[in-house]
């Protein structure tokens, strides 16, 4: 029995050894046939390997690849023909399907990478062409969009960076041109506040722009001049006081003769000149008293005692005080305004102390 068992064991070991050899041979031949794109022969060898070992993973994978190889080869050929014709969309679709069927087939993988790169290069060149044409035509928004597309295709490409710098300068030039036009319009309408703001925008873009520095100084000066004049024009009664009147006279001297183009300023100067002249023109004033009261007008002088007195006073508000020994002082406010025919005031100190 022992001898018989030993013989049977030896025969079994020899059989297993032969099976392993046959499996390895079948797998190797199947792989070689697959490398030569002989799907029929590869299928036979992988099926033989599976007959020996049904669960062999390599044989299952090889058989699956062998079964789709004709389709993969057809897709590669379709991709090549489309690539030659310049139809990259069709080529990419075909090659992508081929790789999905057999991701281990390097010719399909390489072809997909090559066509993908060719399509990217084509799209990049097209985007750059659109950008340059749009830049030449001053269509800056379109140029920016095309450069963004090129940047997505080839991030960091030197030609994109150079063209983007050109676009930046073109946009800056366009902004400055637009701002200068707006400045001209604001200056023409004597809108100095807006003009000053526009000059500041120009200097934010181009700090060394001499025309903007000079223009800003002029606009701010003109704005201050208008504001100073408006203080008197909006409230002419200010001129009936000595200090404001002197300030207005000095303002007119500094304003000089406005240029013909500055109509608003010229009108303000002329109006202020009229108001100053009016404030400087004395008006007739008649004072009545009792001949016993001594009358004083502050900042004008002592008038003494009288029954009536004719004066000429500039427009304004005056304080008149009447005094008499043994009687209470009287105080009056005398307002002299342009347009009045005659200003009359009676000053009598008649209340005994």
C-alpha positions in Angstrom: 0.0 0.0 0.0 2.8 2.4 0.9 4.6 1.7 -2.4 1.4 2.3 -4.3 0.7 5.6 -2.5 4.2 6.8 -3.2 3.8 6.0 -6.9 0.5 7.8 -7.2 1.9 10.9 -5.4 4.8 11.0 -7.8 2.5 10.8 -10.8 0.3 13.6 -9.5 3.3 15.9 -8.9 4.5 15.3 -12.4 1.0 16.1 -13.8 0.8 19.3 -11.8 4.2 20.3 -13.0 3.2 19.7 -16.6 0.0 21.8 -16.0 1.9 24.8 -14.7 4.3 24.6 -17.6 1.4 24.5 -20.1 -0.3 27.4 -18.3 2.8 29.6 -18.4 3.3 28.7 -22.1 -0.3 29.6 -23.0 -0.1 32.9 -21.2 3.2 33.8 -22.8 2.0 32.8 -26.3 -1.3 34.7 -25.8 0.7 37.8 -24.8 2.9 37.6 -27.8 0.0 37.2 -30.1 -1.7 40.2 -28.5 1.5 42.3 -29.0 1.3 41.4 -32.7 -2.4 42.4 -32.7 -3.4 38.8 -33.6 -6.6 38.8 -31.6 -7.7 35.4 -32.9 -4.5 33.5 -31.8 -4.4 35.5 -28.6 -7.9 34.5 -27.8 -7.1 30.8 -28.4 -4.1 30.8 -26.0 -5.9 32.7 -23.2 -8.9 30.4 -23.5 -6.4 27.4 -23.2 -4.9 29.0 -20.1 -8.4 29.4 -18.6 -9.1 25.8 -19.4 -6.1 24.9 -17.3 -6.9 27.5 -14.5 -10.3 29.1 -14.8 -9.7 31.7 -12.1 -6.3 32.9 -13.6 -6.5 36.7 -13.5 -3.8 37.2 -16.2 -5.7 34.9 -18.6 -9.0 36.7 -18.0 -7.4 40.1 -18.6 -5.6 38.9 -21.7 -8.8 37.4 -23.1 -10.8 40.6 -22.5 -8.0 42.7 -24.2 -7.8 40.2 -27.1 -11.6 40.4 -27.7 -11.7 44.2 -28.0 -8.4 44.5 -30.0 -10.1 44.6 -33.4 -12.3 47.5 -32.2 -9.4 49.3 -30.6 -7.4 49.1 -33.8 -10.3 50.4 -35.8 -10.8 53.3 -33.4 -7.1 54.1 -33.7 -7.3 54.1 -37.5 -10.4 56.4 -37.3 -8.5 58.7 -35.0 -5.5 58.8 -37.3 -7.6 59.6 -40.4 -9.5 62.3 -38.5 -6.2 63.8 -37.2 -4.8 64.0 -40.8 -7.9 65.7 -41.9 -7.6 68.2 -39.0 -10.8 67.0 -37.4 -9.4 66.8 -33.8 -12.8 66.5 -32.2 -13.5 63.2 -34.0 -9.9 62.0 -33.5 -10.1 62.7 -29.8 -13.5 60.9 -29.4 -12.2 57.8 -31.2 -8.9 57.6 -29.4 -10.5 58.2 -26.0 -12.9 55.4 -26.6 -10.0 53.1 -27.6 -8.2 53.9 -24.4 -11.3 53.3 -22.4 -11.5 49.8 -24.0 -7.9 49.0 -23.4 -6.0 51.4 -21.2 -2.9 49.2 -21.3 -2.5 49.4 -25.1 0.3 52.0 -25.4 -0.2 52.9 -29.1 -3.8 54.0 -28.2 -2.5 55.9 -25.1 0.3 57.6 -27.1 -2.0 58.5 -29.9 -4.5 60.1 -27.6 -1.7 62.1 -25.9 -0.4 63.2 -29.2 -3.7 64.3 -30.6 -4.6 66.0 -27.3 -1.5 68.0 -27.5 -2.0 68.9 -31.1 -5.6 70.0 -30.4 -4.3 72.1 -27.5 -1.6 73.7 -29.6 -4.2 74.4 -32.4 -6.6 75.9 -29.9 -3.8 77.9 -28.3 -2.7 79.4 -31.6 -6.3 80.2 -32.5 -6.8 82.0 -29.2 -3.6 83.9 -29.5 -4.5 84.9 -33.0 -7.9 86.2 -31.8 -6.2 88.1 -29.0 -3.7 89.8 -31.3 -6.3 90.7 -33.9 -8.7 92.1 -31.3 -5.8 94.1 -29.7 -4.9 95.6 -33.1 -8.6 96.6 -33.5 -8.8 98.1 -30.0 -11.4 95.5 -29.0 -9.8 95.2 -25.6 -12.6 93.1 -23.9 -12.4 90.5 -26.7 -8.6 90.5 -26.5 -8.8 89.8 -22.8 -11.2 87.0 -23.2 -9.0 85.4 -25.9 -5.9 85.7 -23.7 -7.8 84.1 -20.8 -8.6 81.1 -23.1 -4.9 80.9 -24.2 -3.8 81.0 -20.5 -6.1 78.1 -19.6 -4.6 76.1 -22.4 -0.9 76.9 -21.6 -0.5 78.5 -18.2 2.5 80.7 -17.8 3.4 80.8 -21.6 5.8 83.7 -22.3 3.9 84.9 -25.3 0.7 85.1 -23.3 2.4 87.1 -20.6 3.9 89.5 -23.2 0.6 90.0 -24.9 -1.2 90.6 -21.6 1.3 93.3 -20.9 0.5 94.9 -24.2 -3.2 94.6 -23.3 -2.6 96.3 -20.0 -0.9 99.2 -21.7 -3.6 99.4 -24.3 -6.3 99.5 -21.6 -4.3 102.2 -19.7 -4.1 104.3 -22.8 -7.8 103.8 -23.5 -8.6 104.8 -19.9 -6.4 107.9 -20.2 -7.9 108.9 -23.5 -11.4 108.5 -22.1 -10.5 110.5 -18.9 -9.0 113.3 -21.0 -12.2 113.6 -23.0 -14.2 113.7 -19.8 -11.9 116.4 -18.4 -12.3 118.5 -21.5 -16.1 118.2 -21.2 -16.0 119.1 -17.5 -13.7 122.0 -18.1 -15.8 123.3 -20.9 -18.9 123.3 -18.6 -16.8 124.8 -15.8 -17.5 121.8 -13.6 -14.3 122.1 -11.6 -15.2 119.6 -8.9 -15.7 116.9 -11.5 -12.6 117.9 -13.4 -10.5 117.7 -10.2 -11.8 114.2 -9.5 -11.0 113.1 -13.1 -7.4 114.5 -12.8 -7.0 112.4 -9.6 -8.1 109.3 -11.5 -5.5 110.1 -14.3 -2.7 110.5 -11.7 -3.7 107.2 -10.1 -3.1 105.5 -13.5 -0.1 107.6 -14.6 1.5 109.4 -11.6 3.9 111.3 -13.8 1.3 112.8 -16.1 2.3 116.4 -16.2 -0.9 117.6 -17.8 -2.9 116.0 -14.9 -0.8 117.6 -12.2 -1.1 121.1 -13.8 -4.8 120.5 -14.5 -5.5 119.4 -11.0 -3.9 122.5 -9.5 -5.9 124.7 -11.9 -9.2 122.9 -11.3 -8.7 123.1 -7.5 -7.9 126.8 -7.7 -10.9 127.5 -9.9 -13.1 125.4 -7.5 -12.0 127.5 -4.5 -12.5 130.7 -6.5 -16.1 129.8 -7.3 -16.8 128.7 -3.7 -15.4 132.0 -2.4 -17.6 134.0 -4.7 -20.6 131.9 -4.0 -20.4 132.9 -0.3 -21.1 136.5 -1.2 -23.4 135.9 -4.1 -25.6 133.6 -2.0 -25.7 136.1 0.8 -25.1 139.7 -0.5 -25.8 141.1 3.0 -22.4 139.9 4.1 -20.9 142.7 2.0 -22.6 145.3 4.2 -20.0 144.6 6.9 -16.5 146.1 6.5 -14.3 143.0 6.7 -16.3 140.8 4.2 -16.5 143.8 1.9 -12.7 144.2 1.9 -12.3 140.4 1.4 -14.7 140.6 -1.6 -12.7 143.4 -3.1 -9.5 141.4 -2.8 -11.2 138.4 -4.3 -12.1 140.4 -7.3 -8.6 141.6 -7.7 -7.2 138.0 -7.5 -9.9 136.7 -10.0 -8.8 139.3 -12.6 -10.5 139.1 -16.0 -11.8 135.6 -16.6 -11.1 133.9 -20.0 -13.8 134.2 -22.6 -14.5 130.4 -22.3 -15.4 130.7 -18.6 -18.8 132.2 -18.9 -20.0 131.2 -15.5 -17.0 132.7 -13.8 -17.3 135.9 -15.8 -21.0 136.2 -14.8 -20.1 135.7 -11.2 -17.3 138.3 -11.3 -19.6 140.8 -12.9 -22.4 140.1 -10.4 -20.0 140.4 -7.4 -18.6 143.6 -8.9 -22.1 145.0 -8.9 -22.8 143.9 -5.4 -19.5 145.4 -4.2 -20.3 148.6 -5.9 -23.7 148.7 -4.4 -22.2 148.0 -0.9 -19.7 150.9 -1.4 -22.4 153.4 -2.6 -23.6 155.6 0.3 -27.4 156.1 0.6 -29.3 159.1 2.0 -30.3 158.9 5.6 -32.3 161.5 7.6 -32.1 161.7 11.3 -34.5 163.7 13.5 -34.0 164.7 17.1 -35.1 167.3 19.7 -32.0 169.5 19.7 -31.3 168.4 23.2 -30.1 164.8 22.7 -26.5 164.2 21.7 -26.4 161.5 19.0 -23.6 159.1 18.2 -23.5 156.5 15.4 -21.1 153.7 16.2 -18.2 153.4 13.7 -19.4 156.6 12.0 -18.9 159.4 14.6 -20.5 161.9 16.9 -23.3 163.9 15.4 -24.0 166.1 18.4 -27.3 167.8 19.0 -29.7 168.7 16.2 -33.3 168.7 15.1 -32.6 167.1 11.7 -29.5 165.9 9.9 -28.9 164.6 6.4 -26.3 161.8 6.1 -25.0 159.4 3.5 -24.2 155.9 4.8 -23.1 152.8 3.1 -25.6 149.9 3.2 -25.4 148.0 6.5 -26.6 148.0 10.0 -25.6 150.7 12.4 -26.1 151.3 16.1 -27.4 154.8 17.0 -27.3 156.0 20.6 -28.9 159.2 22.0 -27.7 160.7 25.3 -29.0 163.6 27.4 -28.0 164.6 30.9 -30.6 163.5 33.5 -32.3 161.2 31.0 -32.0 157.6 30.1 -30.0 156.8 26.9 -31.8 155.5 23.9 -30.4 153.0 21.5 -31.6 152.3 18.0 -30.6 149.9 15.2 -30.4 151.7 11.9 -30.6 149.4 8.8 -29.6 150.9 5.5 -30.4 148.8 2.5 -30.0 149.3 -1.3 -33.2 150.2 -3.1 -34.6 152.2 -0.2 -35.6 155.8 -1.3 -35.0 157.3 2.1 -34.0 155.9 5.5 -35.5 157.9 8.3 -34.8 157.6 12.1 -35.9 159.7 15.1 -33.6 159.8 18.1 -34.9 161.5 21.3 -33.8 160.9 24.9 -36.9 161.9 26.8 -37.2 159.5 29.7 -36.0 161.2 32.9 -33.8 159.2 35.2 
